[in-house]
Amino acid sequence: MPDKTTPSGLRSFDDFYARLQTARSADYQDRPSARARSRAAFEALKGDLLELYDGVTACSSFRDAGGQIFDCVTMESQPALRGRKAAAPPDVSEGEEDPLSLEPRPLRESRRDDHGNRMWCPPGCVPIRRLSLDELMRVEDPPRPGRKDPGHGRCSPADGEAAVSPGAPRLGHRYAHASQEAPNKGASAHLNVWAPSMEVGTFSASQIWVSAPSDRGLQTVEAGWHVYPGKYKHALPVLFTYWTADGYRNTGAYNYQGFVHYGASRPLGMAIDSVSTADGPQRELRVILKLADGAWWLYINGTAPTNAIGYFPTSLFDGGPLTEAAATVDFGGETSGAGPLPPMGSGAFAAAGFGQAAFQRSIRFYNRDGEPRPASLKPRQDWPSSYSVDVQRTAAWGEHIFFGGPGGS
């Protein structure tokens, strides 16, 4: 089938879907990057991807700084809705917000990609990163679209780091984090954004978690930024969110299944091309997860409806604890890798402090009434030779943490 691109140089969504329908396993399994080799795995992934995009209608597309394509799809045709009407974001505004003069750039009508496409979606459409078979074939025994792969999703801080012993396989996760046990309806923090040097097969994140144990396994909602070359084919940070209802076993997804996209200014999975520099400007995102009106909402840089990115319906948690509230809030960094551990945050230890180390500041949680409260965190760093975390409190930043480290063997 000949290529069919838009006038602005990108293959249209309709052509992408048509080519997906006729894709053959032989065209993918022999690629050097392919780790999933069986025809059965290919056919399962192809079927899942066709189902994911069935009925989706796109009005335009653009490419981000990392080369990933985003389609502006109509709100009701996005995979998480399938023709249903999206919920409107509740106004959970907390009044005056911290000014963020150095936040990474949002989408806007005047912004253009390298092909001249508008990096903006018209009203009624939301930007969703295009997921390809090539991406899914890059992991062994690949999971369904959007799921964490076997090297990046077996545990969370709330599962306990003791589950990963020093002699365990190196695919285990490592953390430097600080948490508080408290009944809550969400959490928020300002995260400064870095681009640590990463290789394919590694993963590094700065994020917040809200979680609760259940009889089916840990339930979590997670959000922040991560650098994940094996997924995105670039080493820039991206905004992400994730959920699981059963300890990462059979449920959960990055940015796709279950998550209803609502806002158009900050697409999930889009490369952030303006990051913090050592002893220089610190670029920040304020990340807010809040349970309201039967959904876990993600807001960025404010809690007004215009700051809403989207939501996870509480029905995903099938009557479990996250249907009503979480039990723990957690803040910090996470890494994973098949070889030497990758850098976390900026790559500097917590003791390096402002301008050098990664931080999360103005850390708060929302109590059972949905009211913001300053956190009181307990640090945990089980790999101090690789990563560290330091909890501090000041009048200007409230509860905050510095964290990170160079990783290593």
C-alpha positions as CSV (number, residue, x, y, z in Angstrom):
1,M,0.0,0.0,0.0
2,P,1.5,3.4,-1.0
3,D,2.1,5.9,1.7
4,K,-0.8,8.4,2.2
5,T,0.3,11.5,4.0
6,T,-1.4,14.7,4.9
7,P,-0.4,17.8,3.0
8,S,1.8,18.6,6.1
9,G,3.9,15.4,5.8
10,L,2.3,13.1,8.3
11,R,0.4,9.9,7.5
12,S,-3.3,10.5,8.2
13,F,-5.0,8.6,11.0
14,D,-7.3,6.9,8.5
15,D,-4.4,5.6,6.4
16,F,-2.6,4.5,9.6
17,Y,-5.7,2.4,10.6
18,A,-6.0,1.0,7.1
19,R,-2.4,-0.1,7.1
20,L,-2.8,-1.6,10.6
21,Q,-5.7,-3.8,9.2
22,T,-3.4,-5.3,6.5
23,A,-0.2,-5.6,8.6
24,R,1.6,-8.9,8.5
25,S,3.7,-10.4,11.3
26,A,6.7,-11.0,8.9
27,D,6.9,-7.2,8.4
28,Y,7.6,-6.7,12.1
29,Q,9.2,-9.8,13.6
30,D,12.4,-9.4,11.6
31,R,13.1,-5.8,12.6
32,P,16.2,-5.5,14.8
33,S,14.1,-3.7,17.6
34,A,11.5,-6.5,17.7
35,R,11.6,-8.6,20.9
36,A,8.2,-10.2,20.6
37,R,8.9,-12.9,18.0
38,S,5.9,-15.2,17.9
39,R,3.2,-14.8,15.3
40,A,0.6,-15.4,18.0
41,A,1.9,-12.5,20.0
42,F,1.8,-10.3,16.9
43,E,-1.8,-11.3,16.0
44,A,-3.0,-10.7,19.6
45,L,-1.4,-7.2,19.6
46,K,-2.8,-6.3,16.2
47,G,-6.3,-7.3,17.3
48,D,-6.0,-5.3,20.5
49,L,-4.8,-2.2,18.6
50,L,-7.5,-2.5,16.0
51,E,-10.1,-2.8,18.9
52,L,-8.5,0.2,20.7
53,Y,-8.9,2.4,17.6
54,D,-12.2,1.0,16.3
55,G,-14.6,3.9,15.7
56,V,-12.0,6.6,16.4
57,T,-12.4,9.8,14.3
58,A,-9.5,12.2,13.9
59,C,-9.6,15.7,12.5
60,S,-5.9,16.5,12.4
61,S,-2.5,15.3,13.5
62,F,0.9,16.7,14.6
63,R,4.3,15.5,15.6
64,D,6.1,16.4,18.9
65,A,9.7,17.2,19.6
66,G,10.5,13.5,20.1
67,G,9.0,12.4,16.8
68,Q,5.8,10.9,18.2
69,I,2.5,11.5,16.3
70,F,-0.6,12.9,18.1
71,D,-4.0,12.7,16.6
72,C,-6.7,15.2,17.5
73,V,-9.7,12.8,17.9
74,T,-13.3,13.8,18.6
75,M,-14.0,13.7,22.3
76,E,-16.8,11.1,22.1
77,S,-14.9,8.7,19.8
78,Q,-11.8,8.4,22.0
79,P,-11.2,4.8,23.2
80,A,-12.2,5.3,26.8
81,L,-15.7,6.7,25.8
82,R,-16.8,4.8,22.7
83,G,-19.6,7.3,21.9
84,R,-20.5,8.1,25.5
85,K,-20.5,11.7,26.7
86,A,-17.5,12.9,28.7
87,A,-18.0,14.1,32.3
88,A,-17.4,17.8,32.9
89,P,-14.5,18.6,35.2
90,P,-15.6,19.7,38.7
91,D,-14.4,23.1,39.8
92,V,-12.1,22.2,42.7
93,S,-10.2,25.5,42.5
94,E,-8.2,26.3,45.6
95,G,-8.0,30.0,44.9
96,E,-4.7,31.7,44.2
97,E,-2.1,29.3,42.6
98,D,1.6,29.5,42.8
99,P,2.9,31.4,39.7
100,L,4.8,29.1,37.3
101,S,6.6,31.5,35.0
102,L,9.0,28.7,34.0
103,E,6.6,25.9,33.2
104,P,7.1,23.8,30.1
105,R,5.2,25.0,27.1
106,P,1.6,24.0,26.6
107,L,-0.1,23.5,23.2
108,R,-1.7,26.6,21.6
109,E,-3.1,27.5,18.3
110,S,0.0,29.4,17.2
111,R,2.4,26.6,17.9
112,R,3.7,24.6,15.0
113,D,5.6,21.3,14.6
114,D,8.6,20.7,12.2
115,H,6.1,20.0,9.4
116,G,4.1,23.2,10.0
117,N,1.1,21.4,11.5
118,R,-0.7,23.3,14.3
119,M,0.2,21.8,17.6
120,W,-3.3,22.3,18.9
121,C,-6.7,20.6,18.7
122,P,-9.9,22.4,17.7
123,P,-12.8,22.5,20.2
124,G,-14.5,19.1,20.6
125,C,-11.2,17.2,20.0
126,V,-8.5,15.9,22.3
127,P,-4.9,15.0,21.5
128,I,-4.0,11.3,21.9
129,R,-0.6,9.9,21.1
130,R,-0.7,7.4,18.2
131,L,0.2,3.9,19.5
132,S,1.8,1.6,16.9
133,L,2.5,-2.1,16.4
134,D,6.2,-1.3,16.1
135,E,6.2,0.1,19.7
136,L,4.3,-2.8,21.1
137,M,6.6,-5.3,19.4
138,R,9.6,-3.8,21.2
139,V,8.9,-5.7,24.4
140,E,9.0,-9.5,25.0
141,D,5.7,-11.2,25.9
142,P,4.1,-7.8,25.2
143,P,1.1,-6.7,27.3
144,R,-2.0,-5.1,25.9
145,P,-1.8,-1.5,24.5
146,G,-0.8,1.0,27.2
147,R,0.1,-1.6,29.8
148,K,3.4,-1.6,31.7
149,D,5.7,-4.2,30.1
150,P,7.3,-7.0,32.2
151,G,10.3,-4.8,33.1
152,H,8.3,-1.8,34.1
153,G,5.4,-2.6,36.3
154,R,5.6,-5.3,38.8
155,C,5.5,-3.2,42.0
156,S,5.1,0.2,43.5
157,P,6.5,1.8,46.7
158,A,3.4,0.8,48.5
159,D,4.2,-2.9,47.8
160,G,7.3,-2.6,49.8
161,E,10.9,-2.5,48.5
162,A,11.7,-5.6,50.4
163,A,10.1,-7.5,47.6
164,V,13.2,-6.7,45.5
165,S,16.1,-8.1,47.3
166,P,19.8,-7.4,46.4
167,G,20.0,-10.7,44.7
168,A,16.8,-10.3,42.7
169,P,16.8,-9.9,38.9
170,R,17.8,-6.4,37.8
171,L,14.4,-5.9,36.1
172,G,13.1,-4.9,39.6
173,H,12.1,-1.4,40.4
174,R,14.1,1.0,42.7
175,Y,12.7,4.0,44.6
176,A,13.7,7.0,46.6
177,H,10.4,8.3,48.0
178,A,8.5,9.7,50.9
179,S,4.9,8.7,51.9
180,Q,2.2,9.3,54.4
181,E,-0.6,6.9,55.5
182,A,-3.8,9.0,55.6
183,P,-7.4,8.5,54.3
184,N,-7.4,10.8,51.2
185,K,-9.0,11.9,48.0
186,G,-5.8,12.8,46.2
187,A,-2.5,14.6,46.3
188,S,-0.6,17.4,44.6
189,A,3.0,18.6,44.2
190,H,5.2,20.8,42.0
191,L,7.6,18.6,40.2
192,N,10.7,20.1,38.6
193,V,11.4,18.4,35.2
194,W,14.7,16.9,34.1
195,A,15.9,14.8,31.2
196,P,18.3,12.3,32.8
197,S,20.6,10.4,30.3
198,M,18.8,7.2,29.5
199,E,19.3,4.1,27.3
200,V,16.8,1.7,25.8
201,G,15.8,-0.8,28.4
202,T,15.7,1.8,31.2
203,F,13.1,3.9,32.8
204,S,13.1,6.8,35.2
205,A,10.2,8.8,36.7
206,S,9.3,11.6,39.1
207,Q,5.7,11.0,40.2
208,I,3.0,10.9,42.8
209,W,1.0,7.9,43.8
210,V,-2.3,7.5,45.7
211,S,-3.0,3.9,46.7
212,A,-4.9,1.5,48.8
213,P,-4.6,-2.3,49.4
214,S,-7.5,-4.5,48.3
215,D,-8.3,-8.2,48.3
216,R,-7.3,-8.2,44.6
217,G,-4.0,-6.4,45.1
218,L,-2.8,-2.9,45.4
219,Q,-5.0,-0.2,43.7
220,T,-3.2,3.0,42.5
221,V,-3.6,6.1,40.5
222,E,-0.2,7.6,39.4
223,A,0.9,10.7,37.6
224,G,4.1,12.7,36.8
225,W,6.8,12.7,34.2
226,H,9.0,9.9,33.0
227,V,11.8,9.2,30.5
228,Y,11.3,5.9,28.8
229,P,13.3,5.5,25.5
230,G,12.0,1.9,24.8
231,K,8.5,3.2,24.7
232,Y,8.8,6.6,23.0
233,K,12.0,6.1,21.0
234,H,13.4,9.3,22.5
235,A,15.0,10.4,25.8
236,L,12.9,13.4,26.6
237,P,10.5,13.5,29.6
238,V,6.8,13.1,29.0
239,L,3.7,13.7,31.1
240,F,2.1,10.4,32.0
241,T,-0.6,8.8,34.2
242,Y,-1.2,5.2,35.1
243,W,-3.7,3.1,37.1
244,T,-4.2,-0.5,38.3
245,A,-6.9,-2.2,40.3
246,D,-5.1,-5.5,41.1
247,G,-1.5,-4.9,41.8
248,Y,-0.4,-4.5,38.1
249,R,-1.4,-8.0,37.2
250,N,-4.4,-7.9,34.8
251,T,-5.5,-4.3,34.9
252,G,-4.0,-0.9,34.2
253,A,-2.6,1.2,31.4
254,Y,-0.5,4.2,30.5
255,N,-2.5,7.1,29.2
256,Y,-5.0,5.0,27.2
257,Q,-7.4,2.3,28.3
258,G,-9.7,3.7,31.0
259,F,-8.4,7.3,31.0
260,V,-10.8,9.8,29.5
261,H,-9.0,12.7,27.8
262,Y,-10.6,16.0,28.4
263,G,-8.2,18.9,28.1
264,A,-6.2,19.7,25.0
265,S,-3.3,21.8,26.3
266,R,-1.0,19.1,27.7
267,P,-1.2,15.8,25.9
268,L,-0.2,12.7,27.9
269,G,2.9,11.1,26.3
270,M,4.0,14.3,24.6
271,A,7.7,15.2,24.8
272,I,8.6,18.1,27.1
273,D,11.3,20.0,25.3
274,S,12.0,22.6,28.0
275,V,13.6,21.1,31.1
276,S,15.5,22.1,34.2
277,T,19.3,22.8,34.0
278,A,21.9,22.5,36.7
279,D,22.4,25.8,38.4
280,G,20.0,27.3,35.9
281,P,16.2,27.7,35.3
282,Q,14.0,25.1,37.0
283,R,11.1,24.0,34.9
284,E,8.1,22.8,36.8
285,L,4.7,21.1,36.5
286,R,2.2,21.1,39.3
287,V,0.5,17.7,39.2
288,I,-2.8,17.2,41.0
289,L,-4.8,14.0,41.4
290,K,-8.2,14.5,43.0
291,L,-11.2,12.3,43.5
292,A,-14.4,14.2,42.7
293,D,-17.8,13.4,41.3
294,G,-17.0,9.7,40.8
295,A,-13.7,10.1,39.0
296,W,-10.0,10.5,39.7
297,W,-9.2,13.7,37.9
298,L,-5.7,14.8,36.7
299,Y,-5.1,18.5,36.7
300,I,-1.9,20.3,35.6
301,N,-0.7,23.7,37.0
302,G,-4.0,24.5,38.6
303,T,-7.3,23.1,39.8
304,A,-9.7,25.2,37.7
305,P,-11.7,23.3,35.1
306,T,-9.4,24.7,32.3
307,N,-6.5,22.9,33.9
308,A,-8.2,19.4,33.8
309,I,-6.4,16.9,31.6
310,G,-8.8,14.0,32.1
311,Y,-10.0,11.4,34.5
312,F,-10.2,7.7,35.5
313,P,-13.8,6.7,36.3
314,T,-14.0,5.0,39.7
315,S,-15.8,2.1,38.0
316,L,-12.4,0.9,37.0
317,F,-11.8,-0.1,40.6
318,D,-14.8,-2.4,40.6
319,G,-16.0,-1.5,44.1
320,G,-12.5,-1.6,45.6
321,P,-11.1,1.1,48.0
322,L,-10.2,3.6,45.3
323,T,-13.9,3.8,44.4
324,E,-14.3,5.9,47.6
325,A,-10.8,7.0,48.8
326,A,-7.1,6.2,49.0
327,A,-5.2,5.2,52.1
328,T,-1.7,6.4,51.2
329,V,0.0,9.3,49.4
330,D,3.5,8.8,48.0
331,F,6.0,11.2,46.3
332,G,9.4,10.6,44.7
333,G,11.3,8.8,42.0
334,E,11.2,5.4,40.4
335,T,13.6,3.6,38.1
336,S,13.9,0.3,36.3
337,G,16.4,-1.3,34.0
338,A,17.8,-4.5,32.7
339,G,21.4,-3.5,33.3
340,P,23.1,-0.9,35.5
341,L,20.5,1.3,37.2
342,P,19.7,4.5,35.3
343,P,19.9,8.0,36.8
344,M,16.9,9.2,38.8
345,G,15.7,12.8,38.7
346,S,18.6,15.0,37.6
347,G,21.1,12.2,38.4
348,A,22.3,14.1,41.5
349,F,21.8,12.9,45.1
350,A,19.3,14.7,47.3
351,A,22.1,16.4,49.3
352,A,23.0,18.4,46.2
353,G,19.9,20.5,46.9
354,F,18.3,23.3,44.8
355,G,19.6,23.8,41.3
356,Q,21.2,20.3,41.2
357,A,18.8,17.7,42.6
358,A,15.3,16.9,41.5
359,F,12.6,18.2,43.9
360,Q,8.9,18.0,44.6
361,R,7.6,21.0,46.6
362,S,4.3,22.3,48.1
363,I,3.4,18.7,48.8
364,R,-0.2,18.3,49.9
365,F,-3.0,15.7,50.1
366,Y,-6.7,16.0,50.1
367,N,-8.6,14.7,53.2
368,R,-11.8,12.7,53.1
369,D,-13.7,16.0,52.7
370,G,-11.6,16.9,49.7
371,E,-9.8,19.8,51.5
372,P,-6.1,20.4,51.0
373,R,-3.8,19.6,53.9
374,P,0.0,19.8,54.1
375,A,1.7,16.4,54.1
376,S,3.9,15.0,56.8
377,L,6.1,12.5,55.0
378,K,8.3,9.6,56.0
379,P,11.3,9.1,53.7
380,R,12.5,5.7,52.4
381,Q,15.7,5.0,50.5
382,D,16.6,1.4,50.3
383,W,19.4,1.9,47.8
384,P,21.4,4.7,49.3
385,S,24.5,4.0,47.1
386,S,22.3,4.7,44.0
387,Y,19.5,7.0,45.1
388,S,18.6,9.2,48.1
389,V,15.7,11.3,49.4
390,D,15.6,14.1,51.9
391,V,12.3,15.5,53.4
392,Q,12.3,19.2,54.4
393,R,9.8,21.9,55.4
394,T,10.0,25.7,54.9
395,A,7.5,28.5,55.0
396,A,7.9,29.1,51.3
397,W,7.8,25.5,50.0
398,G,5.9,23.7,52.8
399,E,6.6,20.0,52.9
400,H,9.1,19.2,50.1
401,I,11.6,16.6,49.0
402,F,14.9,16.5,47.2
403,F,15.7,13.1,45.7
404,G,17.6,11.2,43.0
405,G,20.9,9.9,42.2
406,P,23.2,8.5,39.5
407,G,22.1,4.9,39.7
408,G,24.8,2.5,38.8
409,S,25.4,-1.2,39.4
